[in-house]
Amino acid sequence: MPVIRSGFERLRSRKMKKVAIIQARMGSSRLPGKVLKKLGNRPVLQWVVDRSRLIPGIDTVAVATSESTSDDAIQAWCEDYGVACHRGSEDDVLARFETAAKAEGADIVMRVTADCPFIDPQISGAVLSRLIRADADYVANNLPAVWPDGLDCEVFKASALYAAARDAVRKLEREHVTPFIKHNRDRFKVLSIGSLAPGLAKERWTVDDPQDLEFLQEIVKRLPSEGEPSWMDILAVLDAAPELRKINSATIRNEGLATSVKAEPIPETRNYDRSNAYLPRAEKVVPLAAQTFSKSRIQLPQGKTPLFLTHGEAGRVWDIDGNEYVDLINGLLANLLGYNDPDVNDAIEAQLREGISYSLATKLETELAERLCNMIPSAEQVRYGKNGSDANTGLVRIARYVTGRDHIIGCGYHGWQDWYIGGTPRNGGIPKAVRELIHLAPYNDIDAMDKMFREHKDDVACVIMEPMNAVWPKEGYLEEVKELAHKHGALLIFDEIITGFRFSNGGAQELFGVTPDLSSFGKGMANGLPISAAVGRADLMKEMEEIFFSSTFGGEALSLAAAIAVVDKLEREPVVETINKRGTAMAEGARAAIAEFGLSDIMALNGHPSWMILAVNDHPTARKEAIKTRFLREIIRSGVLLAAAHDISYAHSETDVAQVVAGYREACRITAEELNSGKLEERLDVPVIEPVFKVR
């Protein structure tokens, strides 16, 4: 039988032509003509050409510039220096690269930018090698950014470039060469390579403004005079003269891409063909095609929203159709720092090389526990689970054991285990005897809780509550709950799965100054990896030695290493302050949009800036569920992935905030028009989203 080979294997059977194409232009708002300005004894562009020619595996180096007369100087320089120059559209840079690649007969293209004179041949060669050996469509060293700005390198198959040039529609994906490939990871195999040392992404070695050029001039003065310097030579100069970094410390990385994102209009429609086509396959083997109601089709406008994601970066995610969104679901609050945080990634990668699950405990368990005890007011000892339900169940079991009582008063959402969920409408499969032991109290109603204690006198083991959810606690409320619980011989447990590390480093208990007996933490604790912590007074936590709280994966090392990186970053950087700042700005803009279109009577944002919950009320012409469904349909179309709340991360940017506010204006405008027509429900083209159950 004949052997069937992939297109790339056929390419391998002959000599593949690998071309480095340097993207160059004279125009620059901050430093016009920058690519031909002298750096040391040669123009910036010559640095890039010379160093690109040294990249292992590269056969040809060419320049791609625009047809604008302002770029005639680049063509003239190329002709004098003996390097091919291809010209194309000034605005459609993707088409320009397609033209250059075809003119050179490229099989593989390396994209280099002319404002990066220190591009490193060995690093770039490693990126090229990774693409060839992994048979990938695209490989970069900046997914996420882990190398100095100025060493960025992207390599991709020419076939991927041509597919992008044919199919890309978004303005952003035409103004830049590779976003379409990176966004459509269901179509293209996209990989990355990491750095050799942590913290390199903070370095800036590119030329965008006069300060950058001054900075690089100072470095060049100090470099060895012989040969092309390596990235380690440059780093050695900066380590010897760290004050140089102050010269260009104010410049923003990738500001051009951010500007394109801000300027992009809201699309009239979005394509969800791949999502909708994949759903039957998923539901054949996975009930609801997701692991939780909150991520499934029943909580989104079906057929008009994404169902499957491929990747995330900072505060954004992409679906399998290549659509991009500001993510306000944020992994159900699991991504405290945002997607692809470099510090967390470094910690995970380092631990991955050592091992994941061991036969005995590791030092990581103690090292994280020590950090948590220093940060959380109620924490004297710590045990780990894999999710919030684990931690809460362990703490409730302690309370029942030490008090000898069975009944629980809950306030908020506390997980999927029988002891809690039996008190909600989703209590199928839970024995009646278990359901009768949980009593759910309304928040901020101390009288209702007092009544529960009186009705179950001497039978209540604990109050477990979210210290805050959709509304702020009344003055003295949390203190009253603690006093009431202790008065009746019960323990107070704070469920800080959401509020922990978000309202304050030490959680809501630190923010409000009320210390419970026991607490649970989780969600963003490891920035997306599965881990939770049950913490509390040492005399109570000691009972973990008596009750059965056991998990094979409780000491899993990747999550522990990631959690340590998160806690250290919380201590080192203004994480909580930044989250609150972004959340406040987003809420103010959203509220203004709600008011502008006359929706303040039926829509509101309530809660803490880091976790604003969207509340919708009935309208004379439509039910609240239908109104919310229509609103979500439109805001998701606007590029904002929203379900129930603003789940803010440290990585959400001012650009993200602006896009969310623009999305609110568009969604509010259409929702108001539909309500004014009196036919919102009649014209709704998707099933109305019905709540699973309501506890907040």
C-alpha positions in Angstrom: 0.0 0.0 0.0 1.2 3.5 -0.7 2.3 5.6 2.4 0.1 8.6 2.9 2.1 11.6 4.1 1.1 14.9 5.5 1.8 18.1 3.5 4.5 19.0 6.0 6.1 15.5 5.6 6.2 16.0 1.9 7.9 19.4 2.5 10.5 17.6 4.7 11.3 15.2 1.8 12.7 18.2 -0.1 14.6 21.2 1.0 12.2 23.5 2.8 12.9 27.2 2.2 12.9 29.1 5.5 12.7 32.8 5.1 13.1 35.5 7.8 10.9 38.4 6.8 11.6 41.7 8.6 8.6 44.0 9.0 9.8 47.5 8.5 8.3 51.0 8.1 9.6 54.6 8.5 6.3 55.9 10.0 6.2 56.0 13.8 4.2 58.4 15.9 6.8 58.5 18.6 10.0 58.1 16.7 9.7 58.7 12.9 12.3 57.0 10.8 13.4 54.9 13.7 14.5 51.8 11.7 17.2 53.8 9.8 18.5 55.7 12.8 22.0 54.9 13.8 22.6 52.6 16.8 26.3 52.6 17.4 28.0 52.5 14.0 25.1 51.0 11.9 21.4 51.6 11.3 18.9 49.8 13.5 17.6 47.9 10.4 21.2 46.7 9.6 21.4 45.3 13.1 18.3 43.3 12.5 19.3 42.1 9.0 22.8 41.1 10.2 21.6 39.2 13.2 18.7 37.5 11.2 21.3 36.2 8.8 23.0 34.4 11.7 19.9 32.5 12.7 20.5 28.8 12.4 18.4 27.2 9.7 17.3 30.5 8.0 18.0 30.4 4.2 17.0 33.9 3.2 16.4 37.3 4.8 14.0 39.7 3.2 12.3 43.0 4.2 8.6 43.7 3.9 7.6 47.4 3.8 4.7 49.4 2.5 4.1 51.0 -0.8 3.9 54.5 0.9 6.5 56.9 -0.5 7.6 57.4 3.1 9.1 53.9 2.9 11.1 54.5 -0.3 14.1 55.1 1.9 13.8 51.6 3.2 13.8 50.1 -0.3 16.8 52.3 -1.2 18.7 51.1 1.9 17.9 47.5 1.1 19.1 47.8 -2.5 22.4 49.3 -1.3 22.8 46.6 1.4 21.9 43.7 -0.9 18.8 42.5 0.9 15.5 41.7 -0.9 12.7 44.2 -0.3 9.0 43.5 -1.0 6.4 46.2 -0.8 2.6 45.9 -0.2 -0.3 47.5 1.6 0.4 50.0 4.3 -2.6 49.0 6.4 -3.1 45.3 5.4 0.2 44.0 6.8 -1.1 40.4 6.6 -1.4 40.8 2.8 2.0 42.4 2.7 3.6 39.4 4.4 1.7 37.0 2.1 3.1 38.9 -0.9 6.7 38.7 0.4 6.4 35.0 1.4 5.2 34.1 -2.1 7.8 36.2 -3.8 10.5 34.4 -1.8 8.9 30.9 -2.4 8.9 30.4 1.4 7.7 27.1 3.0 8.4 28.5 6.5 8.3 32.1 7.5 10.0 33.8 10.5 8.5 37.2 11.3 11.0 39.7 12.7 10.3 43.3 13.4 12.8 46.0 12.3 12.7 47.8 15.7 14.3 44.9 17.5 18.0 45.3 16.9 19.0 42.8 19.6 17.0 39.9 18.2 19.0 36.8 19.3 20.0 34.3 16.6 20.2 31.3 18.9 16.8 32.0 20.6 15.2 32.5 17.1 16.8 29.4 15.8 15.3 27.4 18.7 11.9 28.7 17.8 12.4 27.6 14.2 13.6 24.2 15.3 10.6 23.7 17.5 8.2 24.3 14.6 10.0 21.8 12.4 10.4 19.1 15.0 6.9 19.4 16.4 5.3 19.7 12.9 3.5 22.8 14.3 1.8 25.5 12.3 3.0 28.3 14.5 5.6 28.7 17.3 6.6 31.8 19.2 8.6 32.7 22.3 6.1 35.2 23.6 3.0 33.1 24.4 3.0 34.5 27.1 5.8 37.1 27.1 8.7 35.5 28.9 11.7 37.0 27.1 12.8 40.6 26.9 10.7 42.8 24.7 12.8 43.0 21.6 13.6 39.2 21.4 10.1 38.3 20.2 10.2 35.7 17.4 7.3 34.1 15.5 7.7 31.2 13.1 4.9 29.7 11.0 4.2 27.6 8.0 3.6 29.6 4.8 0.4 27.5 4.4 -0.9 28.9 7.7 0.0 32.5 6.6 -1.9 32.0 3.3 -4.9 30.6 5.1 -4.9 33.6 7.4 -4.6 36.0 4.5 -7.6 34.3 2.8 -9.9 34.0 5.8 -9.1 36.8 8.2 -11.8 39.5 8.3 -11.2 41.5 11.5 -9.4 44.8 11.1 -7.0 43.8 13.9 -6.2 40.5 12.1 -5.3 42.4 8.9 -3.2 45.1 10.5 -1.1 42.5 12.3 0.3 39.3 10.7 -0.3 36.5 13.1 -3.4 37.1 15.4 -5.7 35.1 13.1 -3.4 32.0 13.4 -3.0 32.4 17.2 -6.7 33.0 17.7 -7.8 29.9 15.7 -6.2 27.2 17.7 -8.8 24.7 16.7 -7.5 25.0 13.1 -3.8 25.6 13.7 -1.3 23.8 16.0 0.2 26.6 18.1 3.1 26.1 20.4 5.6 28.2 22.4 9.0 28.0 24.0 9.8 29.3 27.4 12.7 31.3 28.7 15.9 30.2 30.5 15.4 32.5 33.5 12.5 34.0 35.4 11.7 37.7 35.2 13.1 38.4 31.7 9.8 39.7 30.4 10.2 42.9 32.4 13.2 43.8 30.2 12.7 46.2 27.3 15.2 46.0 24.4 13.2 47.4 21.5 13.0 50.8 19.8 9.6 52.7 19.9 10.5 56.1 21.2 13.6 58.4 21.8 14.0 56.9 25.3 14.3 53.4 23.9 16.9 54.5 21.4 18.9 56.3 24.1 18.7 53.2 26.3 20.0 50.9 23.6 22.8 53.4 22.7 24.0 53.2 26.3 24.0 49.4 26.1 25.9 49.4 22.8 28.6 51.6 24.3 29.2 48.9 26.9 29.0 45.8 24.7 32.1 43.8 23.6 33.6 45.2 20.4 34.1 41.9 18.8 31.2 39.9 17.1 27.5 40.0 17.6 26.4 40.2 21.2 24.2 37.5 22.7 21.2 38.2 24.9 23.4 37.1 27.8 26.0 39.8 26.9 23.2 42.4 27.0 21.9 41.2 30.3 25.4 41.3 31.7 25.6 45.0 30.8 22.4 45.7 32.5 23.3 43.7 35.6 26.5 45.8 35.8 24.6 49.1 35.3 21.0 48.5 36.4 20.4 52.3 36.5 20.2 52.2 32.7 16.8 50.5 32.9 15.2 53.7 34.2 15.8 55.4 30.9 12.8 53.7 29.1 10.9 52.2 32.0 7.7 54.1 31.2 7.1 52.6 27.8 4.2 50.1 27.4 4.9 46.7 25.8 3.0 46.0 22.6 1.2 49.3 22.7 0.4 49.1 18.9 -1.6 45.9 19.3 -3.5 47.4 22.3 -4.3 50.5 20.2 -5.8 48.2 17.4 -7.9 46.4 20.0 -9.3 49.7 21.3 -10.1 50.9 17.9 -11.9 47.8 16.7 -15.6 48.2 16.2 -18.2 45.8 17.6 -19.0 43.1 15.0 -22.6 42.9 13.7 -22.5 39.1 14.0 -20.2 36.4 15.3 -19.7 32.9 13.8 -20.2 30.0 16.2 -20.3 27.2 13.6 -17.5 25.2 15.1 -19.0 25.4 18.6 -22.5 24.4 17.5 -21.1 21.6 15.4 -19.0 20.2 18.2 -21.8 20.2 20.8 -23.5 16.9 19.7 -20.1 15.1 19.8 -19.4 16.4 23.3 -22.9 15.7 24.7 -22.7 12.1 23.4 -20.0 11.3 26.0 -20.2 14.3 28.5 -23.6 15.2 30.2 -24.3 18.8 29.2 -20.9 18.8 27.6 -19.3 20.5 30.6 -18.3 19.7 34.2 -20.6 22.2 35.9 -23.9 23.8 35.1 -22.3 27.2 35.1 -20.1 26.4 32.1 -22.8 24.6 30.1 -25.1 25.6 27.3 -28.1 25.9 29.7 -26.5 29.0 31.3 -25.8 30.8 27.9 -28.0 32.0 25.0 -27.9 28.7 23.1 -26.7 28.8 19.5 -25.6 32.4 19.7 -22.7 32.2 22.1 -19.5 30.1 22.4 -19.5 26.8 24.1 -15.9 25.7 23.9 -12.7 27.7 24.5 -9.2 27.0 23.2 -6.9 29.4 25.2 -6.6 32.4 27.3 -4.1 35.3 27.7 -4.2 37.9 30.5 -7.9 38.9 30.7 -9.0 37.4 27.4 -10.1 34.1 26.0 -10.7 32.7 22.5 -13.3 30.1 21.4 -12.9 27.3 18.9 -14.3 29.6 16.2 -11.5 32.0 16.8 -13.7 34.7 18.5 -12.0 36.8 21.1 -13.6 38.0 24.4 -12.8 39.9 27.5 -13.5 37.2 30.0 -15.7 38.2 32.9 -16.4 34.6 33.9 -12.7 34.1 34.5 -12.9 30.3 35.1 -15.6 30.9 37.7 -13.2 33.2 39.6 -10.3 30.7 39.5 -7.9 33.0 37.6 -7.0 35.6 40.1 -3.9 36.8 38.2 -5.3 36.2 34.7 -4.5 33.6 32.1 -0.9 32.6 31.5 0.7 34.6 34.4 4.4 34.2 33.9 5.3 33.8 37.5 2.8 31.0 38.0 3.8 29.4 34.8 7.5 29.5 35.8 6.6 27.8 39.2 4.6 25.1 37.5 7.3 24.4 34.9 10.0 24.2 37.5 7.9 21.8 39.6 6.9 19.7 36.7 10.5 18.7 36.1 10.7 17.5 39.7 7.4 15.5 39.9 3.7 15.9 40.5 2.3 13.5 43.1 4.7 11.8 45.5 4.6 8.9 47.9 5.2 11.1 51.0 4.5 14.7 51.9 6.7 17.4 50.4 8.1 20.6 51.9 5.8 22.6 49.6 2.8 21.7 51.9 4.5 23.3 54.9 5.9 26.3 52.9 2.5 27.2 51.6 0.8 26.6 55.0 3.3 29.0 56.6 2.5 31.7 54.1 -1.3 31.2 54.6 -0.9 31.4 58.3 1.0 34.7 58.0 -1.7 36.1 55.6 -5.0 34.9 56.9 -6.2 36.1 60.4 -8.0 32.8 61.3 -5.3 30.5 60.0 -3.1 28.7 62.6 -3.0 25.3 60.8 -3.9 24.3 57.2 -5.1 21.2 55.3 -5.6 21.0 51.5 -8.3 19.8 49.2 -8.9 20.2 45.5 -12.0 22.4 45.4 -14.1 24.5 47.7 -16.5 21.7 48.4 -13.6 19.6 49.8 -12.5 22.3 52.2 -16.0 23.2 53.4 -17.0 19.6 54.0 -13.8 19.0 56.0 -14.6 22.1 58.2 -18.2 21.1 58.7 -17.1 17.7 59.7 -14.7 19.2 62.3 -17.6 21.3 63.7 -19.9 18.3 64.0 -17.2 16.3 65.7 -16.1 18.8 68.3 -19.7 19.9 69.1 -21.3 16.5 68.9 -24.1 18.1 66.9 -25.6 17.5 63.4 -27.5 20.6 62.2 -25.8 23.2 60.0 -26.9 26.8 59.3 -25.6 27.9 55.9 -25.6 31.3 54.3 -24.6 31.5 50.6 -23.3 28.8 48.3 -21.0 26.1 49.8 -20.5 23.5 47.1 -22.0 20.3 45.8 -21.7 17.9 48.7 -24.9 16.3 50.2 -24.7 18.2 53.5 -25.2 21.5 51.7 -26.9 21.0 48.4 -29.7 19.1 50.1 -31.0 22.4 51.3 -31.4 23.7 47.7 -33.9 22.8 45.0 -31.1 20.7 43.4 -31.4 18.0 46.0 -32.1 15.0 43.8 -30.4 11.8 45.1 -29.9 13.2 48.6 -31.6 11.3 51.5 -34.3 13.1 53.4 -32.5 12.6 56.7 -29.5 14.6 55.3 -31.7 17.3 53.8 -33.3 18.0 57.2 -29.9 18.9 58.7 -29.2 22.0 56.7 -30.9 25.3 57.1 -30.2 28.2 54.8 -30.4 31.7 56.3 -30.9 34.9 54.3 -27.9 37.2 54.4 -28.0 40.3 56.6 -31.0 38.9 58.6 -29.7 38.2 62.1 -33.3 37.6 63.4 -33.9 34.8 60.9 -30.6 33.1 62.0 -31.5 33.6 65.7 -34.9 31.9 65.0 -33.1 28.9 63.4 -30.9 28.6 66.5 -34.0 28.7 68.7 -35.8 26.1 66.6 -32.9 23.7 66.8 -31.7 24.5 70.3 -28.4 22.7 71.2 -28.4 20.9 67.8 -26.5 23.4 65.6 -22.8 22.5 65.1 -21.9 25.6 63.1 -22.8 28.6 61.0 -21.0 28.4 57.6 -21.4 31.6 55.6 -20.0 33.7 52.8 -18.9 36.8 54.7 -20.1 38.8 51.8 -21.8 38.1 48.4 -24.2 40.3 46.5 -24.6 42.9 49.2 -22.4 44.5 51.8 -22.9 43.4 55.4 -24.9 45.7 57.6 -22.9 47.4 60.3 -22.2 44.9 63.0 -23.8 42.0 61.2 -20.8 39.7 61.0 -19.9 40.4 64.7 -23.5 39.6 65.6 -23.4 36.3 63.7 -20.2 35.3 65.5 -21.6 36.3 68.9 -24.9 34.4 68.2 -23.1 31.2 67.1 -20.8 31.2 70.1 -23.7 31.9 72.4 -25.3 28.7 71.3 -22.1 26.7 71.4 -21.7 26.6 67.7 -18.6 27.4 65.6 -18.4 30.1 62.9 -17.0 29.1 59.5 -16.3 31.7 56.8 -16.5 30.3 53.3 -13.9 32.5 51.6 -13.6 30.4 48.5 -14.5 33.5 46.5 -13.7 36.4 48.8 -10.3 35.1 49.8 -7.3 36.8 48.2 -9.8 39.0 46.3 -11.4 41.3 48.9 -8.1 41.5 50.7 -5.0 39.4 50.9 -6.4 37.8 54.0 -9.9 37.7 52.7 -13.1 39.3 53.9 -12.3 38.5 57.5 -9.3 40.8 57.2 -11.3 43.5 55.3 -14.2 43.5 57.9 -12.1 42.7 61.0 -14.1 39.7 62.1 -12.1 36.5 62.7 -14.0 33.2 62.4 -13.1 29.9 64.1 -12.5 28.2 60.7 -12.2 29.3 57.1 -12.1 27.9 53.6 -10.1 29.3 50.7 -9.8 28.3 47.1 -10.7 29.6 43.6 -7.9 31.9 42.7 -5.5 30.5 45.2 -3.4 28.8 42.5 -4.5 30.8 39.5 -6.5 28.1 37.9 -4.9 24.9 39.3 -7.1 22.8 41.6 -6.4 23.5 45.3 -8.3 24.6 48.3 -7.4 25.2 51.9 -9.2 24.5 55.1 -7.7 26.7 57.8 -8.4 27.7 61.4 -7.6 27.6 65.1 -4.9 25.0 65.9 -7.1 23.4 68.6 -9.8 22.8 66.1 -7.6 21.9 63.1 -5.9 19.3 65.3 -9.1 17.3 65.0 -8.2 16.6 61.4 -6.1 13.8 63.0 -9.3 12.2 64.3 -11.9 12.8 61.6 -11.4 11.4 58.1 -10.2 14.1 55.7 -8.1 12.4 53.2 -7.2 12.9 49.5 -4.6 11.2 47.3 -4.2 14.5 45.5 -4.3 16.8 48.5 -0.6 17.4 48.3 -0.3 17.4 44.6 2.8 19.5 43.9 2.0 21.5 40.8 -0.9 23.2 42.6 1.1 23.8 45.7 3.9 25.4 43.7 1.4 27.6 41.8 -0.3 28.6 45.0 3.1 29.7 46.6 3.7 31.8 43.5 0.3 33.4 43.8 0.7 34.2 47.5 4.2 35.6 46.9 2.8 37.8 44.2 0.0 39.0 46.4 2.6 40.1 49.0 4.9 41.6 46.4 2.5 43.5 44.0 -0.7 45.5 44.3 -2.9 42.7 43.1 -6.0 43.4 45.3 -5.7 47.2 44.8 -5.5 46.8 41.0 -8.4 44.4 40.8 -10.5 46.8 42.9 -9.5 49.7 40.6 -10.4 47.9 37.4 -13.6 46.5 38.9 -14.7 50.0 40.1 -14.0 51.6 36.7 -15.9 48.8 34.9 -18.9 49.0 37.2 -19.1 52.8 36.9 -19.0 52.6 33.1 -21.6 49.8 33.0 -23.9 51.6 35.4 -23.7 54.7 33.2 -24.7 52.6 30.2 -27.6 51.1 32.1 -28.8 54.6 33.1 -28.3 56.0 29.6 -30.7 53.6 28.1 -33.3 53.9 30.9 -32.7 50.4 32.4 -31.9 51.4 36.0 -35.2 50.1 37.3 -34.6 46.6 36.0 -30.8 46.2 35.9 -28.2 46.7 38.7 -24.7 45.8 39.6 -24.3 44.8 43.3 -21.4 43.7 45.5 -17.7 44.2 45.8 -15.8 45.8 42.9 -13.8 42.6 42.4 -17.0 40.6 42.1 -20.0 42.6 40.9 -23.1 40.5 40.5 -25.6 41.4 37.7 -29.2 41.6 39.0 -32.1 41.8 36.6 -35.7 42.4 37.5 -39.0 41.9 35.7 -40.4 44.5 33.3 -44.1 45.0 32.5 -43.5 43.5 29.1 -40.9 40.7 29.8 -39.7 38.4 32.5 -36.3 39.0 34.1 -35.0 35.7 32.8 -35.8 36.7 29.2 -34.4 40.2 29.6 -31.1 38.8 31.0 -31.0 36.2 28.1 -31.3 39.0 25.5 -28.8 41.2 27.3 -26.2 38.3 27.5 -26.7 37.4 23.9 -25.8 41.0 22.9 -22.9 41.6 25.3 -21.3 38.3 24.3 -21.7 39.3 20.6 -19.9 42.5 21.6 -16.9 40.5 22.7 -17.5 40.3 26.5 -17.9 36.8 28.0 -20.3 37.4 30.8 -22.7 35.1 32.7 -23.6 36.3 36.2 -21.0 38.7 37.5 -17.9 40.7 36.8 -15.2 38.3 37.9 -12.1 40.6 37.7 -8.5 39.5 37.5 -5.2 41.3 38.0 -4.6 41.0 34.3 -7.7 42.9 33.2 -6.4 46.1 31.5 -7.8 49.5 30.9 -8.4 48.4 27.3 -10.5 45.5 28.6 -12.5 47.8 30.8 -13.2 50.1 27.8 -14.3 47.1 25.7 -16.7 45.9 28.5 -18.2 49.4 28.8 -18.7 49.6 25.0 -20.3 46.1 25.2 -22.6 47.3 27.9 -23.7 50.3 25.8 -24.4 48.1 22.8 -26.3 45.4 24.8 -28.3 48.0 26.8 -29.2 49.8 23.6 -30.6 46.7 22.0 -32.3 45.4 25.2 -34.0 48.8 25.7 -35.2 48.8 22.1 -36.7 45.3 22.5 -38.4 46.2 25.8 -39.8 49.3 24.2 -41.2 47.3 21.4 -43.1 45.1 23.9 -42.0 42.0 22.0 -38.7 41.1 23.7 -39.7 37.6 24.6 -41.6 37.1 21.3 -38.6 38.1 19.2 -36.0 36.2 21.3 -34.3 33.7 19.0 -32.8 31.6 21.7 -34.2 29.6 24.7 -34.7 31.7 27.9 -32.0 30.9 30.4 -33.5 29.5 33.6 -31.5 29.7 36.8 -30.2 26.4 38.3 -31.1 27.7 41.7 -30.6 31.0 43.6 -28.7 31.3 46.9 -27.4 34.9 46.7 
